[in-house]
Amino acid sequence: VLPVLAPLACVVARRILASGPMREGRGLKAAAAAAMALCLAGVGTLVAMPQPGARLRLPADARIGPDDQVLMLDSYIYEIPFYWHLRAPVMVLGEWKNRPEPERDDWRKELADAARFDEARASRLLVDASRLPAILCAPRVTWLVGPNNSQLQHPWLAGTKLVAVNDRLAVWRHDGAARRGSHCAGLSDDLPERQP
């Protein structure tokens, strides 16, 4: 709709300027003052509202390194990659194998649709529970982001460090293993897939 706004504003301005009070200048000043007040109120409201990424801000001493990986647990939080300035795509843990086509338009459907265009990339980023040991028990840091009650579904999170939490989300840090293939965070290589 943006291309329509400029001609529409021109038509409205011509109509208003053609009326009596505007020709004298008093109405024009009042309209300009009202428009300025509305703009300032809008800016003030946006500044006062918490930004989406600020709801789950990492502490000052927690920095995501260039080689760290981010794994989202059973959800995709759209604002995290943007506000955390992530350069690499995040991985998403979920029930991706043998899952029926999502019926409603949500983050699962969006990721499933995108997976059709690049199956190799999707196989790396869309993670099933059976791949958790290989991802977490590697010699690199993994940041885990998910609902703040994720420990109920993922008891192995008790072996990680809780970094930040709010009323909706939480972040855990897992330092990985000194060498690939080691058991870590209470995970074993034969971790069964969760039942839906």
Secondary structure by P-SEA (a helix, b strand, c coil): cccaaaaaaaaaaaaaaaccccccaaaaaaaaaaaaaaaaaaaaaaaacccccccccccccccccccbbbbbcccccccccccccccbbbbbbcccccccccccccaaaaaaaaaaacaaaaaaccccccaaaaaaaccbbbbbbcccccccccccccccccccccccbbbbbbbccccccccccccccccccccc
